[in-house]
Amino acid sequence: MKMLNILLQAQGNGGGMMSIMMIVMLFVIMYFFMIRPQQKKQKEVQKMREALKVGDKVVTSGGIYGKIKEIEDTAFIIEIAEGVRIKVDKASIFAATNDSQANR
């Protein structure tokens, strides 16, 4: 509440431009510390998903380990056990793994 009063007093004394600049600076700081890093991370994950091929070991967002058996337009067919295959959306692949325990 005190901050609101300070901002309102600043606008009343001709400081309206200063408060607008502070708000703009806040958005610039939010962009560089929150939005931009998230966009970079999403691009890296997308590149990783595009680079996956048949035989790669992966982990789904639900924590299921498996090996890619087929690649479709929007999904992967993953073998999670001998003869057990599931179809998962490409967006649900969390990471590729080299873990030897991933698929026995």
C-alpha positions as CSV (number, residue, x, y, z in Angstrom):
1,M,0.0,0.0,0.0
2,K,2.9,2.4,0.8
3,M,4.4,1.7,-2.6
4,L,1.1,2.6,-4.3
5,N,1.0,5.9,-2.4
6,I,4.6,6.7,-3.4
7,L,3.9,6.0,-7.0
8,L,0.7,8.1,-7.0
9,Q,2.6,11.0,-5.3
10,A,5.4,10.8,-7.9
11,Q,2.9,11.1,-10.7
12,G,1.3,14.0,-9.1
13,N,4.6,15.9,-8.9
14,G,5.5,15.5,-12.5
15,G,7.2,12.1,-12.0
16,G,4.8,10.2,-14.3
17,M,7.5,9.7,-16.8
18,M,9.9,8.3,-14.2
19,S,7.3,5.7,-13.0
20,I,6.6,4.6,-16.6
21,M,10.3,4.2,-17.1
22,M,10.5,2.1,-14.0
23,I,7.7,-0.2,-15.2
24,V,9.4,-0.6,-18.6
25,M,12.7,-1.4,-16.9
26,L,10.9,-4.0,-14.8
27,F,9.6,-5.7,-18.0
28,V,13.1,-5.6,-19.6
29,I,14.6,-7.2,-16.5
30,M,11.8,-9.9,-16.5
31,Y,12.5,-10.6,-20.1
32,F,16.2,-11.2,-19.7
33,F,16.0,-13.2,-16.4
34,M,12.8,-15.2,-17.0
35,I,11.5,-15.3,-20.6
36,R,14.6,-15.5,-22.7
37,P,16.3,-18.4,-20.8
38,Q,13.1,-20.4,-21.0
39,Q,12.9,-19.8,-24.7
40,K,16.5,-21.0,-25.1
41,K,15.8,-24.1,-23.1
42,Q,12.7,-24.9,-25.2
43,K,14.8,-24.6,-28.4
44,E,17.4,-27.0,-27.0
45,V,14.8,-29.6,-26.0
46,Q,13.2,-29.3,-29.4
47,K,16.5,-29.9,-31.1
48,M,17.1,-32.9,-28.9
49,R,13.7,-34.4,-29.9
50,E,14.4,-33.8,-33.6
51,A,17.7,-35.6,-33.3
52,L,16.3,-38.8,-31.8
53,K,16.4,-41.9,-33.9
54,V,15.3,-45.5,-33.7
55,G,17.2,-47.4,-31.0
56,D,17.8,-44.3,-28.8
57,K,17.0,-44.8,-25.1
58,V,14.7,-42.1,-23.7
59,V,12.7,-41.0,-20.6
60,T,9.2,-39.8,-20.9
61,S,7.8,-36.9,-18.8
62,G,6.0,-39.6,-16.7
63,G,9.3,-41.2,-15.9
64,I,9.0,-44.3,-18.1
65,Y,12.3,-45.5,-19.5
66,G,12.3,-47.1,-22.9
67,K,13.9,-47.5,-26.4
68,I,12.5,-45.9,-29.5
69,K,11.3,-48.6,-32.0
70,E,9.4,-46.4,-34.5
71,I,9.1,-42.7,-35.3
72,E,5.8,-41.2,-36.5
73,D,4.9,-37.6,-37.4
74,T,3.7,-36.6,-33.9
75,A,4.6,-39.7,-31.8
76,F,7.2,-42.3,-30.9
77,I,6.6,-46.0,-30.4
78,I,8.7,-46.9,-27.4
79,E,9.5,-50.4,-26.2
80,I,9.5,-50.4,-22.4
81,A,9.9,-54.1,-21.9
82,E,10.4,-57.2,-24.1
83,G,7.4,-57.1,-26.5
84,V,5.7,-54.2,-24.6
85,R,5.3,-51.1,-26.8
86,I,3.6,-47.9,-26.1
87,K,2.8,-44.9,-28.2
88,V,3.8,-41.5,-26.7
89,D,3.5,-38.0,-28.0
90,K,6.8,-36.4,-29.1
91,A,6.3,-33.6,-26.6
92,S,6.3,-36.0,-23.7
93,I,9.9,-37.2,-24.3
94,F,11.9,-35.6,-21.5
95,A,15.4,-36.7,-22.2
96,A,17.6,-39.1,-24.1
97,T,19.7,-41.3,-21.8
98,N,22.8,-43.5,-22.0
99,D,21.9,-45.3,-18.8
100,S,22.6,-49.0,-19.2
101,Q,19.8,-49.7,-16.6
102,A,17.2,-47.8,-18.7
103,N,16.0,-50.8,-20.8
104,R,16.8,-54.3,-19.7
